[in-house]
């Protein structure tokens, strides 16, 4: 092919050389870099700059917040009205003035609470106290006293009210008479042999259970004994360096709580039907027997023998027992095979590990029927 020759004047060739110098690759790369840096810098400044909000969104947000707060306050106030005990009391004029004073809502010292909408604090007393005229009559007798004077002596009233599900009891403005005359230990159910020396195949010894705890890496430091009577279990555990809280109800006028305290042990006036007043997972060991499992439902409502009441009780036991802690079911006497299966199903539902398990029948004496029994040491799973 032919070649083409361009004859360009020198002046024009000099101008081309100046333009080529200005458009060199190094200069173009520098310009592109500066452009990128400036663009990113502007974007960063725009992102960090405070955003101005218009008045309309702010008003909408305030309205939404105030509407939500008002709805919550209305709900709390409605709940307070529902639990206002004075609305549940029939024949208020026949009740003692001290009981009416306690049941009356008391004004909050700073007026209306901005968060809850409450202006008065309702009294803390069980609704079961007002479910029947006999229970209400007992409650009225409990609150019949002279203010700021000595409290009347009636040791059976608190126990009778608690056994009907009337707990918590109302506070009183009277002075305690102090401890009653101590009763002899022989009349209070003290037993120094149980859990120490074997008596029956279905009764476990404390030392054996503590050894099981050691092999299961479950250190026992503090325990809870439900319906523990004279606190014999707590006394035996104290000898082994374990602190046990015992729920105690006075029985047939016997001052069981005072007697347990005189032994240097911790009595807790509480029926098995009541929710345990402890935080979740605080006990290494929970000890329950026949009385606790049979009275786990609310006796006043006739639910002591139902599966649902027992389930509520067992879930509360599970709540206060820490992960990997031990549940000791001590010689639970079931009145039927059906009741035994109810307990077995509950234990299976919780997924506890059986460290020791004995179940069978115990022949009755005389006209008494054969009883089913369960004794078990169970370990709560370490739930995450």
C-alpha positions as CSV (number, residue, x, y, z in Angstrom):
1,X,0.0,0.0,0.0
2,X,1.1,3.6,-0.5
3,X,2.1,5.9,2.3
4,X,0.7,9.3,3.1
5,X,2.9,12.1,4.2
6,X,1.6,15.1,6.2
7,X,3.6,18.3,5.9
8,X,2.7,20.3,9.0
9,X,4.1,23.7,9.7
10,X,6.5,24.0,12.5
11,X,4.4,26.4,14.5
12,X,1.5,24.0,14.4
13,X,3.7,21.1,15.4
14,X,4.9,23.1,18.4
15,X,1.3,23.7,19.5
16,X,0.6,20.0,19.3
17,X,3.5,19.2,21.5
18,X,2.1,21.6,24.2
19,X,-1.3,19.9,24.1
20,X,0.2,16.5,24.4
21,X,2.1,17.7,27.5
22,X,-1.0,19.0,29.1
23,X,-2.9,15.7,28.5
24,X,-0.3,13.4,29.7
25,X,-1.4,10.1,31.4
26,X,0.1,11.1,34.7
27,X,-1.8,14.3,34.9
28,X,-5.1,12.6,34.0
29,X,-4.6,10.0,36.7
30,X,-4.0,12.8,39.2
31,X,-7.2,14.6,38.2
32,X,-9.2,11.4,38.5
33,X,-7.8,10.8,42.0
34,X,-8.6,14.3,43.1
35,X,-12.1,14.0,41.8
36,X,-12.7,10.7,43.7
37,X,-11.3,12.1,46.9
38,X,-13.5,15.3,46.7
39,X,-16.6,13.2,45.9
40,X,-16.1,10.9,48.9
41,X,-15.3,13.8,51.2
42,X,-18.5,15.5,50.2
43,X,-20.5,12.3,50.8
44,X,-18.9,11.8,54.2
45,X,-19.7,15.4,55.3
46,X,-23.3,15.0,54.1
47,X,-23.6,11.8,56.1
48,X,-22.2,13.2,59.3
49,X,-24.1,16.5,59.1
50,X,-27.1,16.8,61.6
51,X,-30.4,16.2,59.9
52,X,-33.0,18.8,60.3
53,X,-36.4,17.3,61.2
54,X,-39.5,19.1,60.1
55,X,-42.2,19.9,62.6
56,X,-44.7,17.5,61.2
57,X,-42.8,14.2,61.8
58,X,-41.8,15.4,65.3
59,X,-45.5,16.1,66.1
60,X,-46.5,12.8,64.8
61,X,-43.9,11.0,66.9
62,X,-45.0,12.9,70.0
63,X,-48.6,12.0,69.3
64,X,-47.7,8.3,68.9
65,X,-45.7,8.2,72.1
66,X,-48.3,10.0,74.1
67,X,-51.0,7.7,72.7
68,X,-49.0,4.6,73.6
69,X,-48.3,6.0,77.1
70,X,-51.9,6.8,77.6
71,X,-53.0,3.3,76.6
72,X,-50.5,1.7,79.0
73,X,-51.6,4.0,81.8
74,X,-55.3,3.2,81.1
75,X,-54.5,-0.5,81.2
76,X,-52.6,-0.3,84.5
77,X,-55.3,1.8,86.0
78,X,-57.9,-0.8,84.9
79,X,-55.8,-3.5,86.5
80,X,-55.6,-1.5,89.7
81,X,-59.3,-1.1,89.8
82,X,-59.7,-4.9,89.3
83,X,-57.5,-5.7,92.2
84,X,-58.9,-3.0,94.5
85,X,-60.0,-5.2,97.4
86,X,-62.7,-2.8,98.6
87,X,-64.8,-3.4,95.6
88,X,-64.9,-7.1,96.4
89,X,-65.9,-6.8,100.0
90,X,-69.7,-7.4,100.7
91,X,-71.3,-5.8,103.8
92,X,-68.4,-3.4,104.4
93,X,-70.2,-1.8,107.3
94,X,-69.9,-5.1,109.3
95,X,-66.2,-5.3,108.9
96,X,-63.6,-4.0,111.5
97,X,-62.4,-0.5,110.8
98,X,-58.8,-1.6,110.7
99,X,-59.5,-4.0,107.9
100,X,-61.4,-1.4,105.9
101,X,-58.5,1.0,106.5
102,X,-56.0,-1.5,105.2
103,X,-58.1,-2.4,102.2
104,X,-58.7,1.2,101.2
105,X,-56.4,2.5,98.4
106,X,-53.8,4.8,99.8
107,X,-52.8,8.0,97.9
108,X,-49.3,8.1,96.4
109,X,-47.2,10.7,98.2
110,X,-46.2,12.5,95.0
111,X,-49.6,12.3,93.4
112,X,-50.3,10.7,90.0
113,X,-47.5,8.5,88.7
114,X,-46.6,9.6,85.2
115,X,-45.6,6.1,84.0
116,X,-48.5,4.1,85.3
117,X,-51.2,6.6,85.7
118,X,-52.0,5.5,89.2
119,X,-52.9,8.0,91.9
120,X,-53.6,5.4,94.7
121,X,-51.9,2.2,95.6
122,X,-54.3,-0.7,96.1
123,X,-53.9,-3.0,99.1
124,X,-52.1,-6.3,98.8
125,X,-54.4,-9.0,100.0
126,X,-55.5,-12.3,98.4
127,X,-58.8,-12.4,96.6
128,X,-59.4,-15.9,98.1
129,X,-60.1,-14.1,101.4
130,X,-63.3,-12.8,100.0
131,X,-64.6,-15.8,98.1
132,X,-66.8,-17.2,100.9
133,X,-68.5,-15.7,104.0
134,X,-66.7,-18.1,106.4
135,X,-63.3,-17.1,105.1
136,X,-64.3,-13.4,105.3
137,X,-65.5,-13.9,108.9
138,X,-62.1,-15.4,109.7
139,X,-60.4,-12.4,108.1
140,X,-62.6,-10.0,110.1
141,X,-61.7,-11.8,113.3
142,X,-58.0,-11.6,112.4
143,X,-58.3,-7.8,111.9
144,X,-60.4,-7.2,115.1
145,X,-57.9,-5.5,117.5
146,X,-57.2,-2.3,119.2
147,X,-54.8,-0.2,117.1
148,X,-51.3,0.3,118.6
149,X,-52.1,-2.1,121.5
150,X,-51.2,-5.7,122.0
151,X,-52.4,-8.1,119.3
152,X,-55.1,-10.6,120.3
153,X,-53.8,-14.1,121.0
154,X,-55.4,-16.6,118.5
155,X,-52.7,-18.9,117.2
156,X,-55.0,-20.9,114.9
157,X,-56.4,-17.9,112.9
158,X,-53.4,-17.4,110.6
159,X,-53.1,-21.2,109.9
160,X,-56.9,-21.5,109.2
161,X,-56.7,-18.5,106.8
162,X,-53.6,-19.8,105.0
163,X,-55.2,-23.3,104.6
164,X,-58.0,-21.6,102.7
165,X,-55.7,-19.9,100.3
166,X,-56.1,-16.5,102.1
167,X,-52.5,-15.3,101.6
168,X,-50.9,-12.9,101.8
169,X,-52.6,-11.8,105.0
170,X,-53.2,-8.1,105.7
171,X,-50.8,-6.2,107.9
172,X,-51.9,-5.2,111.4
173,X,-51.1,-2.2,113.6
174,X,-50.8,-4.1,116.8
175,X,-47.9,-5.2,119.0
176,X,-46.8,-8.8,119.1
177,X,-47.1,-10.5,122.5
178,X,-43.7,-12.2,122.0
179,X,-43.0,-16.0,122.1
180,X,-45.3,-18.3,123.7
181,X,-44.3,-20.9,126.3
182,X,-42.0,-23.5,124.7
183,X,-43.4,-26.9,124.3
184,X,-41.4,-30.1,124.9
185,X,-39.6,-31.5,121.9
186,X,-41.4,-34.8,122.4
187,X,-44.7,-33.0,121.5
188,X,-43.4,-31.2,118.4
189,X,-42.4,-34.1,116.1
190,X,-38.6,-34.0,116.6
191,X,-36.9,-37.0,114.9
192,X,-33.2,-37.4,115.1
193,X,-33.0,-40.8,113.3
194,X,-34.7,-40.1,110.0
195,X,-32.4,-39.6,107.0
196,X,-29.5,-40.8,109.2
197,X,-30.4,-44.5,109.9
198,X,-32.3,-46.6,107.4
199,X,-35.9,-47.5,108.2
200,X,-37.5,-48.4,104.9
201,X,-36.3,-49.2,101.4
202,X,-38.0,-46.1,100.0
203,X,-36.3,-43.7,102.5
204,X,-33.0,-42.3,101.3
205,X,-30.2,-41.2,103.7
206,X,-28.8,-37.7,103.6
207,X,-25.2,-38.9,103.2
208,X,-26.1,-41.0,100.3
209,X,-27.9,-38.1,98.5
210,X,-24.9,-35.8,99.1
211,X,-22.6,-38.4,97.7
212,X,-24.8,-38.6,94.6
213,X,-24.6,-34.8,94.3
214,X,-20.9,-35.0,94.4
215,X,-20.7,-37.6,91.6
216,X,-23.1,-35.5,89.6
217,X,-21.0,-32.3,90.1
218,X,-23.9,-30.7,91.9
219,X,-22.5,-28.8,95.0
220,X,-25.2,-28.5,97.7
221,X,-24.9,-25.3,99.7
222,X,-28.5,-24.0,100.2
223,X,-31.8,-26.0,100.1
224,X,-35.5,-25.5,100.3
225,X,-37.8,-27.9,102.3
226,X,-41.5,-27.6,101.4
227,X,-43.9,-28.4,104.3
228,X,-41.0,-29.5,106.6
229,X,-42.9,-29.7,109.9
230,X,-40.5,-29.4,112.8
231,X,-37.6,-28.8,110.4
232,X,-35.9,-32.1,111.1
233,X,-34.6,-32.3,107.6
234,X,-33.1,-28.8,108.0
235,X,-31.5,-29.8,111.3
236,X,-29.8,-32.9,109.7
237,X,-28.6,-30.8,106.7
238,X,-27.2,-28.1,109.0
239,X,-25.0,-30.8,110.6
240,X,-23.5,-31.3,107.2
241,X,-22.9,-27.6,106.4
242,X,-26.0,-27.0,104.3
243,X,-28.5,-24.2,105.0
244,X,-32.1,-25.1,104.5
245,X,-35.2,-22.8,104.5
246,X,-38.3,-24.7,105.7
247,X,-41.9,-23.7,105.1
248,X,-43.9,-24.3,108.3
249,X,-47.5,-24.0,109.3
250,X,-48.7,-24.2,112.9
251,X,-50.5,-27.5,113.4
252,X,-53.4,-27.8,115.9
253,X,-52.4,-24.8,117.8
254,X,-48.7,-25.9,118.2
255,X,-46.3,-22.9,117.6
256,X,-44.3,-24.7,115.0
257,X,-42.7,-21.6,113.6
258,X,-41.5,-20.4,117.0
259,X,-40.2,-23.9,117.8
260,X,-38.3,-24.1,114.5
261,X,-36.8,-20.7,115.2
262,X,-35.8,-21.8,118.7
263,X,-33.8,-24.6,117.1
264,X,-31.8,-22.0,115.3
265,X,-33.4,-22.8,111.9
266,X,-35.2,-20.7,109.3
267,X,-39.0,-21.0,109.4
268,X,-41.1,-19.6,106.6
269,X,-44.8,-19.2,107.2
270,X,-46.1,-20.3,103.8
271,X,-48.6,-22.9,102.5
272,X,-47.6,-25.2,99.7
273,X,-50.4,-23.7,97.6
274,X,-48.6,-20.3,97.6
275,X,-46.1,-19.2,95.0
276,X,-42.6,-19.4,96.5
277,X,-41.3,-15.9,97.4
278,X,-37.8,-16.5,96.0
279,X,-36.0,-15.5,92.9
280,X,-35.4,-18.0,90.0
281,X,-32.7,-20.6,90.4
282,X,-31.5,-19.8,93.9
283,X,-31.6,-23.3,95.5
284,X,-29.2,-26.2,95.0
285,X,-31.7,-28.6,96.5
286,X,-35.5,-28.8,96.8
287,X,-36.9,-31.4,99.2
288,X,-40.6,-32.3,98.9
289,X,-42.7,-35.1,100.5
290,X,-46.3,-36.3,100.6
291,X,-47.7,-33.2,102.3
292,X,-46.1,-30.8,99.8
293,X,-47.2,-32.7,96.8
294,X,-50.7,-33.3,98.1
295,X,-51.3,-29.7,99.1
296,X,-49.6,-28.2,96.1
297,X,-53.0,-27.0,94.8
298,X,-55.2,-24.4,96.5
299,X,-57.2,-26.3,99.2
300,X,-59.8,-23.5,99.3
301,X,-60.6,-24.0,95.7
302,X,-60.8,-27.8,95.9
303,X,-57.8,-28.3,93.6
304,X,-55.4,-30.1,95.8
305,X,-55.9,-33.4,94.0
306,X,-56.0,-32.2,90.4
307,X,-53.2,-32.8,87.9
308,X,-53.3,-29.1,87.0
309,X,-52.6,-28.0,90.5
310,X,-49.8,-30.4,90.9
311,X,-48.3,-29.2,87.6
312,X,-48.4,-25.5,88.8
313,X,-46.6,-26.6,92.0
314,X,-43.9,-28.6,90.2
315,X,-43.3,-25.7,87.8
316,X,-42.7,-23.4,90.7
317,X,-40.3,-26.0,92.2
318,X,-38.5,-26.1,88.9
319,X,-38.4,-22.3,88.9
320,X,-36.5,-21.9,92.2
321,X,-34.2,-24.8,91.6
322,X,-31.0,-23.9,89.8
323,X,-29.7,-25.6,86.7
324,X,-28.1,-28.9,87.6
325,X,-29.6,-28.7,91.1
326,X,-31.3,-31.7,92.8
327,X,-35.0,-32.4,93.4
328,X,-35.5,-34.9,96.2
329,X,-39.0,-36.5,96.2
330,X,-39.0,-38.1,99.6
331,X,-41.3,-41.1,100.2
332,X,-44.3,-39.7,98.3
333,X,-47.3,-41.9,99.1
334,X,-49.7,-41.9,96.2
335,X,-53.3,-42.8,96.9
336,X,-53.7,-44.5,93.6
337,X,-51.8,-45.8,90.6
338,X,-53.3,-43.0,88.6
339,X,-51.8,-40.4,90.9
340,X,-48.5,-42.1,90.7
341,X,-48.6,-42.0,86.9
342,X,-49.4,-38.3,87.0
343,X,-46.2,-37.6,89.0
344,X,-44.2,-39.8,86.7
345,X,-45.5,-38.0,83.6
346,X,-44.6,-34.6,85.2
347,X,-41.1,-35.7,86.0
348,X,-40.6,-37.0,82.4
349,X,-41.9,-33.7,81.0
350,X,-39.3,-31.7,82.9
351,X,-36.5,-33.9,81.5
352,X,-34.8,-34.5,84.9
353,X,-32.1,-37.1,85.1
354,X,-32.8,-39.9,87.6
355,X,-29.9,-40.3,89.9
356,X,-31.9,-42.6,92.2
357,X,-35.4,-43.9,91.8
358,X,-37.5,-46.3,93.9
359,X,-41.2,-47.0,93.2
360,X,-43.5,-49.7,94.4
361,X,-46.3,-50.6,96.8
362,X,-46.4,-50.5,100.6
363,X,-48.9,-52.8,102.4
364,X,-51.3,-51.0,104.7
365,X,-51.9,-51.9,108.3
366,X,-55.4,-53.0,109.5
367,X,-58.1,-51.6,107.3
368,X,-55.8,-49.2,105.4
369,X,-55.3,-49.8,101.7
370,X,-52.1,-50.5,99.9
371,X,-50.3,-47.3,99.0
372,X,-48.1,-46.5,96.1
373,X,-44.8,-44.7,96.8
374,X,-42.2,-42.9,94.9
375,X,-38.8,-41.9,96.2
376,X,-36.4,-40.2,93.8
377,X,-33.4,-37.9,93.6
378,X,-33.5,-36.1,90.3
379,X,-31.1,-33.6,88.6
380,X,-32.4,-30.6,86.8
381,X,-30.9,-30.3,83.3
382,X,-28.4,-27.5,82.7
383,X,-30.6,-25.5,80.4
384,X,-29.0,-22.7,78.4
